[in-house]
Amino acid sequence: MKRKRIASRLFNIFLLAVLCYLILTSLSDRNKTIDISEVPQIYINEEDELFVNTTGCRISATKPLSLYALSFMEPIEPVLCRMQQLMVAETIGDRNYLVRNISRLGILSWRQVSCIYREFVRVDDAHNKYISMKFFKLTDRTRYLEVGTGLQHIRTWCWVDFGRIIFHDVLYFLPPLPQDTNRSTELQKRKLSVMILGVDSISHMHYMRYFHRVADFIEHLPHTEFWGYNRVALNTYPNLIPLVSGLSVSQMEESCYKDELNFDKCNFLWNEFKRAGYSTIFAEDTDTAGLFIYRKRGFQKQPTDIYMRPLMTEIESHSLYRTTFDLKCTGHRLYGEFYYDFVSKLIPHMERQLFFSFLWNMHGIHDVFPFAKFVDKDYLSILTRLHEKGVMENTLILFMGDHGLRFDSFARTAPGQHEMSQPLLIAIYPEWLKRRFPLAISNFERNARSLITTFDLHETLKDVIHLDRLTNVNVRNRTLYLTNERGISLFLPIPQNRNCKTAEIKQHYCLCNELKSVSTHESAIQEAASFAVDRINELIKPYPQCKVLSLQSVRSAYRAKSSTYRGNYRLSQVMVRLKTTPGDGNFDATVLITMFNGEKTDMKLGGPVTRTDRYADQAYCVQNYRIEMYCYCL
C-alpha cells in the first residue's frame, strides 16, 4: 500500500476512532482482548485489501489506528535525565579535547569543581581496562582540555563538597577520518555501501502511528516499503541471526557457536564486506541486552572496525542511573540519545569510504508504547544528515525492525498479537541503482507485496558486494534456476507459491494464517490450552528450581479458517491466549490438531509457546534464555 493512499484515509479513521474512544473508556478491563470480529471496521481494512495476495500467502491489510491502539496512544511528557552535561568530546584538527559545555554552574564556582578522566580500552565484550588517569580542575577561563589524538574512550567524573558527584559520563573520540583521495576513487567506481538502521520492537503499524515526519521524508526518496515482511522467531536474536549470518540459530550453534564460548568463528555479513574492502561498523545502545550478549558471551576479538560496545560496557558499569519509565541515563543523555550522537559522528566517515554498518536502537521504544513519538524526530535528523551529506547517494539503507512490541499490554490485544509478527522494513536506495539495474530493481519493488524474511535480506545484501550479479542478463539467468527455498535475494522474483512452510516460518508466527475468533469454552480449545501448558512443563522439568505451571484461564482463542485434508485426515490449527499459575504468566500457543474420520489422533505445537508479559523477577533462578520465560522460581 502506498503511503499517500493510506494517509488520505487516516484522518477519517481518526475521527471514527475518537468516537469509539468513549466506548473504550467504559470498559472495566483495559487489558481485555477484543476479537478481530468485534472491530472489523477499524482493525481490518474496510476495503478488504491485502498486504500480500499470492497463491501461497494472503496477509490481511490491517490499520494503525485500531480501537485498542488508540487507547494506548496516551500523551507522555519527554523523558529527561537530571544531570547537567558538564563536558562533551570534540576533535579539532587532529587533537581531541574535553570541552566545558555550560557557562554557569548555579551558585557554585568552577574553582570548587574537581575532575578525573580515565582512558580505557576494550579487552573483550565483558571487560575494559584503564590505561591512563588524569586529575584536573576547572576554572572560569578553562574551556578546552586536550586529552590526546585518534580513537579514545574516556570516563570522566567531577565532584564538589568533598565527593558530591555533579557529572559522570563516558565520552569518546572516533578514529581519524580516512583520506579523501577523490572521495576514495569515487567510492571504488560506484559500489554500494550498506546501512542496517534498526529499531527494536517496531512493527509496521507502530511506525505508521508515530513516525510521521520520517514517513514524509522517505516519501520523497527512492524507496520500497515491504508489507509482507514476517518475523521468523520470537525475539531479536533468532530474528536477526538469519540476517547477519544466513543461518538459523540452531544451524549456527551446530557450526561456529558449538561450544558457546564466543562468536569469533562465525562468518557474519560484516566479515564478508570487510574482505571486499569495506569499512565495518557495529553499534547498539545497550550493554546487557545486545544481540550477541544477552545470556551469551559475545566476541573475544573486536568484530568490526568501529565498535560501540566498549562504551556501553563502561556506562553500564559506572555512569548509569535511571529516570522515568526506568529508562537509563549517562550524563545528561538517555541511552538512545547517546546512540544517536554516536551515529551522527559516524557520518563524516561514511562520506569518505565504502562501509557496512549494523546500527541497532532499542532504548525506550522497546518498553514504552508511546515513546516512538520522540524517536521520530531523532531518525528524521539522522536521515536528513545522511541525505544532505550525500551518503544516501551511495548507500542501501534498510530501515527495519525485528518484531513488534512483545511485552507491552498492547501485545495482549488482537491487533498487538498480529503486529508482533509484522516488523517494519523500508529500503532506501540511490536513484542510479534503478537506471543501472532496471530488472533487479523492478523485482525488488514487486517483492514489496511478497512474503519475505531476514533470510531473504541476507541474500540481498550478499548481492550488494557483487553488483555485477544484478545486470539484466545475470538476473534473468539466476531466475531460470530459482527454487522456492528459504533465502532468496529480493533482486530476484519471490515465487508466487511461497508460503510460511517454504519460507521456514513457524505457524505460530505466520501472518498468512486467516484466523476467526471462537469460544474459549469449546472443549477442543481447553484441551489445546492444557496441551500447551503441558509442553511448557516438559521444558522446565530439568530445572527443579522452577515451579510446575497450571492452566488458570483461556483469555481468547482463534481457529484457522481453512484446514488441510489428506485422505481421511484433517489438519486444523488453533491459537490460544492463556494465563498460567503461579505467576499469572500470559502465553500464546499455536496448536496443530490432526483428526482421522472425525476423531483426534494427534496434537503438536506450531512453534514455541510465547510469552506476552514481563517475567524477569520471576525467573531470577535461571540463566538460560530458552527457559527463562517459562520459569517461576521457587
N, C-alpha and C positions, 0 to 999 in steps of 0.2 A: 504494500500500500504506500503510495507516495505521500510525503509529509504534508504537502499543500492540501491534498484531498482530505486528510484527517483533520487538519487544522480548521478547515471550513465548517466541520461539524461539531468541533469541541465546544464552541460557545453554546449551541443549542443543548448539547448534552449536559453542560454545566448547569444551565437553568433548570432542567429537569431534575438533576441531581440535588440541587439546593432544596427544591420542594420535597424531594424524598428524604432529605436530611431530617426534617421534622419527625418523620415516621421513625427514623433510626434512633433518635434521641429518646423515644419512648420505649425502646427495647430494654428489658430488665437486665439482660446479659450481653454485654458488648462483644464477648468472645464467641457467642453462639454462631455456628456456621450457617450461612444462608446457602441453600442449594442453588445450583445454576438455574434450575427450572423456576425458582421463585423470583429471579431478577433478570429475565431474558432481555428486557428492553435496554438494560444498561450493561450487563456483563458480556452478553453475546451481541455482536453487531446486528443491528436490526435488518440489514440488507442481506444477511446470511452470507456475507463474504467469507472467503477462506484465505488465510495466510499462505497455506500450501494446498494445492489441489492437483495431485498427480495420481497415477494409477496405484502407487504404493503407499501414499500417505495423504491424509486430509487433516489439516490443522485449522480449527475454528479461529476466526478473526475476533479476538477479544478487544476490550476497550480499557483505557487507563482509568476512567472515572466511574468505576463500579460503585454501588452504594456503600459498600464497606470500605473501599479505598478512600472515599470522600470523608468518612468518619475518622480516618486515621490522619487526614491531612490537616491536623490542627497546627496553628502557627506556634513556633517556638522562638525564643529570643536567641540572638547569636551567642555562641559559646565562647567565653573569654578565659584566658589564663591570667592569673593575678600578678605575676612577677613582671617587673619592668625589664625591657630588653636593653640592658646597660651597654652591651657591646655587640658588634657584628663583625664578620670577617670580610675583608676586602683585599683584592690583589690589584696593585697599582704598578704598571710595568711588569717587572718580573719579581717584585717583592710582595710579601704577604704582611698584612697589618691587622691587628685588633683595633677597631675604631669605636671610640665612645659614641654612643648612639643617641644620648639625651643631653640637653644642655643644663638642666637643673635637676637636683636630687632632693626635692622637697625642702625640709628645714635643715638637712644635713649639708655639711661642707664636703667637697671632694677630698680634702685632706684627711677626713675621718675614714675614708674607704681604703681598705687593703685588699689586694687580689693575688691570686696564684693562677698560673696556667700550667698544665701538664700535657706534653705532646705524647701521643700513643700511636702504636702500630698494631695491625692485626696479627694474631697468632693463628687462630682458626676461627670457625664460626661461633664459638662459645667464649673465646678469650681474646683480650687485647693485652698489650704490655706497654708500660711507660718507658720512654727513652730520654726524657728531659723534664725539668721543672724549673719555673722561674717565679719569684715573688716580685710584685711591683705595686707601686702606689699611683693613684690617680690625682691629678691636680686640675685647677681651673684652666690651665694652659695646655695640658696634655690631652690630645685627642687621638693621636696615632701612636701605636706601639708596634714596631717591627718585630716579627717573630720568625722569619725565615723565607725560604723560597720553595717553589714546587708543591707537590702533594703533601699536605699536612692535615692531621687530625688533632684537635686540641680540646681539652676540657678545661674550662675556666670558671672560677667562682670568686665572689667578692663578699666582704663582710664588714660590719661596723660593730661597735659596742662589745668588744671582746668576743666576737664569734657569731653575731646575728647575721645569717646569710641573707643578702639582698639580691644576689644574682648567682645563678648556676646554670650553665648551658654547655652544650657541645657545639663547637664551631669547626669549620673545615675549609680547606683550600683545594681545589681540583688541580690535576696535573696541568702543566703549561699547555697552551694551545698549540696544535700542530702547525707547522709552517704552511702558509698559504701559497704554495707553489702553483700559481694559476688555478687556484681552488682545487688542489690535488689533481692536476691534469684533468680538469673538467670532470672531477669525480670518476676517474678511470673510464672516461669515454661513456658517459650516460649509463652507469649502473644504477641500481635502485637500493636505497637504504631501507631499513625496516624499523618501525616503532610499534611495539605492542603496548598500547596505552590502556591499562586495565583498571577497572573499578570493581572491587569485590562486591558481590551480592546485588548487583544492579540488573534488574530484569528489563526487558524491552519496554514494558508498560511503565515501570517506575521511571525510566529515562524520559518517557513521554509526559509523565506527570510534572517533572521538576526541571528538566534540562532545557528550558525554553530558549534561553539565549544561545546555548551551544547548538541546539537544533536549527535555529535560524541561521547561524553562521555556517554550519555544514551544508545547509540547503544551497548555498551559493558556490560550493566547491564540487569538483568531480568526485562522486562517491557512490557507493552501493550499500543499501540498508538490507540486512538479511532477516527475513521473517520466519525462516524455518530452522534457525539455529537452536539446537536441542542439547541440553546437558547430557552427559553420558554416565554420570555417577553422582554421589551425594554432595561432596563439598569441594573446596578449592583444589586440594592435592590430586584426587583422581580425575578431576576435570581438566586440569592444566598439564599434568604429566603427558597425556597424548599430544598436546600442542607442542611442548618443548622437546619431546623425545620420539613421538610417533608410536609409542608403545602404551599398552595398558599398564596399570600399576603392577598387576601380577606378572606380566612379561618382564617388566623392568626388574622386579625383585628376584626373578628367577635368573637374571643375567648379571647385570652390573651392580646391583644392590643386594646381592645374595646374602652377604654377611651382615648387612645393615650397619656397617661401620661409618661409611660416608658415601657421597655420590661422585667421588672423584673419577671413578672408572666409567661412568655413564657418558654417553655421547649425546649432548644436547645441541639444540639449534645454534647457540652462540659459539660452540666449538666448530661447527661446520662453516659458519660465517667468518670466524677468525681465520680458519685455514684458507678462506677465499680472499683474505686481505682486508677484512672489515675490522674496525674498532668495535669493542663489545662493552655493553653496559647492563648492569642488573641493579634495580632499586626497588625496595619495598619499605613501606612506612610502619614496619612492625619488627619487633625482635622475637617475641615468644610465639607468634602465630605465622611465621614465614612459611613459604611454600615448601622449603626443604628442612624446616626447623621444628615445626610442631610435632612433638613426640618422636623426632628424628634428629640426626646428628649433623646435617648439613654437609659442608665441604671442608676438607683439610686444606687443600690448595685453593687460593682465590680463583673463582670460576671465570671472571670477566676482567677486562682492563680497568674499568671503573666500577666500583662495588660499594654500595651504600651500607651494607650490613655492619661493618665495624662501628659506624656512627650510632646505629640503633642499639647495638650491644652496649656501648658506653652509656648512652642515655638511660637505658632500662636499668643499668646497674647503679647509676649515680644521680642523674639530674631529673629523673622522672618525678612528677607529682600529678595529682588528679584534680579534675574540676567537674562541672555539671555533666550529668549522664555518665559519670565515672570515666569520662574521656581523659586522655593522657596529655600532659604538657611537658615541655622543656623550655626553660627561659620564659619568654612571653608567647611562645608558639605552641599550638596544638601539634600533635604528631603529623597530622595531614598537612599543616602549613609548613612544617619543616621539610616534608617531602616535596611540596610544590616549589619551594625555594631551591631545592636540590635539582629538580627537573629544569627549572628556569636557568640555572647556572650551567647546565649541560648544553644549552642551545648554541653558544659560540663554538663548542667542539663539534656539534652536529653540522654546523655551516661549512666546515672545512674538510670533512672526511666522510667516507662511507662508514656507516655504523649499523649495528644491530643492537637494539635496546629493548629490554624487558622491564617495563615500569608498572608497578602494581600498588594500588592505593586501596586501603581498607578502613582506615580510621574514621569513625563516626558513621559513615554511610552503612557499614556492616551491621550496626546495632540500633540505630535510631531512624525510624521510618521517615520523618520529615527533614532529616539532616541533609538530604540530597539537594535541597534548595540552596544551601550555602555552597555546595560543591560546584554547582552550575557556573558560578562566576569564576571560580578558580580554573576550571577547564576551558572556559572561554578565553581567559587570559593566556593560558598555555598555547591553545590552538592559534590565537591571534598572533602571538610572537613567532610561532613556527611559520606562519604564513608570511608575516612581514619580513622575516629574516631569510626567506627563500628556501627554508628547509623542506617545505612541502613540495617544492619543485622536483625533488629527487627522492621522495620517501613514500613508501606504502605504510599508512598508519592503520592499525587495527584497533579501533576504539571499542572496547568489549568488556563483558562481564564473564563470570564463571558459572553463576546460578542466580536465582532471585533471593529475596530475603527468606532466611530459614528459621530464625528464632523469634522474630517479632510476632506478636499475636495476630498480625495480619496473615501470617503464613497458615494459620488455622482456619481461614475463611476459604470459600470455594475459589475465588479469584487468586488468592495467595498461593493455594496449592498448585494451580496451573502455572503461575508465574515463576515458581521455583525452578521449573524446567525450561524456561524460555529467557535466557540471558540476552543482554544487548550484544549486537555485533554490527558495526558500521565500518566499512573500509573506505579510506580517503586516499586518493592517488593522483599523480600528476596527469595533466591533460595529454601530454605527449605519449603516455602509455597507450591510450586509445588509438592514436594515429599510427604508432609503430606496430602494435599487435592487435588489430581490429577484431579478429576472430576470437582470440583469447579473452579479450575484454567483453565481447558480446556474450560469451559463455559465462563469464564472471557475473555479469549483470543479470542474466537469465536465472542463474542459480540463487538469486535473491529469494525466489519462491520455491526452493528445493529444501528437502530435509538434509541438514548438514551438522557436522560436529567438529570438535577440536582435532580429531584425526585428519579431517579434510584440510583444516588450516595448516597443519604441519606439512602436508604435501604441497600446499600452495606456496608456503614460504621457501621450501626447498627449490621450487621453480624460480624464485627470485634470484637465487645465487647464479643460476644458469639461464639468463633471459633468452638465449637462443632457442630454448625449448618452446617459446611462446610464438614463434613465427607461424604464419598460417599453415605452411607445409607441415611443420612438426606437430602442430595441434591436430590437424586432420589425420596424420599417421597415428598419433597416440590415441585418438578417438576410435579408430578402427579396431584397436586391440583392448579397448576399455572394458573392464568387467565390473559387475555390481559388487564391489568389495567395500571394505571398511573405510579406507582413506583414499580420497580422490581429490586431486588438485582442483580448486574452483575455477581454474582457467580452462578446464575441460567440462563437458556437459555431464552433470549428475544424472544417472539413469532415471527414467520416469518410474520404474518399478522399485526404486529403493524404498525400503521400509525400515522399521526400527530393528528388525532382526538382522538384515544385511548391513545396516549401519552400526551394529553391535551396541544398541541402546536397550537396556533392560526395560521390560514392560512397565515397571514402576515409574520410570522417568519419561516414558514415551508420550509425546504430545499428539501423536496420530490417533490415539485411542479416543473414541467418542463415547463418553460416559453419560448415564442417566441416573438421577437420584432414585434410591429405593429405600424402603422402610428398614430402619435399624433393627426391627423386631423379627424380621424374617429368620427362620431357623438356619438357613444357609449363610446368612450374614454373621449371625452369632457364632456359628461353627468356624467360619473363616477367621474371625477375630480371635477366637480361642486358639486356633491353629497358629496364628502369628505370634501370640504370646508364648506358646509352647516352643516355637523356634528361637525366640529370644532366650528363654530359659536354657535351651540346649547350648547356646553360645556362651552363656556366663557360667555354665556348670563347672568348668575347670578353675573358676575363680571363687573359692568358698567365702571370700570377704564380701561378695555381692549377694544380696537377698533375692530369693525366688520371687518373681513377679506374678501377679494375678490380674485377670481382666476385671476392671472396675466398671467400664461402660463403653458402648459404641456411640461415638458422637455423631457420626454421619456415615453413609455408605453409598457407593455407586456401583453400577454394573455396566460393563461394556455393551453397547447396543447390538453388536454383532458377535456371533460365535463362530468357531471353526469346526467344520464337520469332516470326519474321516470315517466313512462307512457308518457303523453304528455308534461311533464315538463322537462326543461333542465336547469341545474345549471352551469353557466360558471363563470370564475374568471379572473379579470384583475388587474394588478398592475400599478399604475400611479405614476410618479415622477413629482411633480408640484411645482410652485412658487406662493406665495401669496403677496398681497399688502394690507396695507402698511408694510414695514419692510423687504421685499424681503426674506421672510422665505421659506426655501426648505423643502418640506414634501414628504413622501412616504405613499401611501394608497393602500390597497388591498380591492377591491370591489367585492362582490358576486352578480351576476345578475341572477334572475330567469325568465325564458321565458316559456310561455304557448302557444303552437301552433304558435311559431314564434313571439309572442308579449311579450314585457317586462311586468312583473307583480310585480316585487319587486327588490329592491336593499338594500343591507346591507353591513356593513364593516366586513372584515375578520380579525379583530383585530384593535388595536388602530392606528390612524394616527400618524406616527412617524416623527421626525424632524432630519435633517442631517446637520444642521449648528448651530453655536453658537447663543445664544439668551439672555444671562444673562443681558446685559444692557437694552434690550428691555422690559424685564419682571420685572423691579425693583419694580413694584407696587403690586405684588402678592407674597405670601409666600407658596402657595400650589404647591407641587411638581407634582401633577397630571395635573395642569393647565398651569404652567409657560411657557412651550414650545410653547403654542398656543397664549400667550398674548402679544400684542403690546400695551404698556401702553400709555394712552392719554397724 
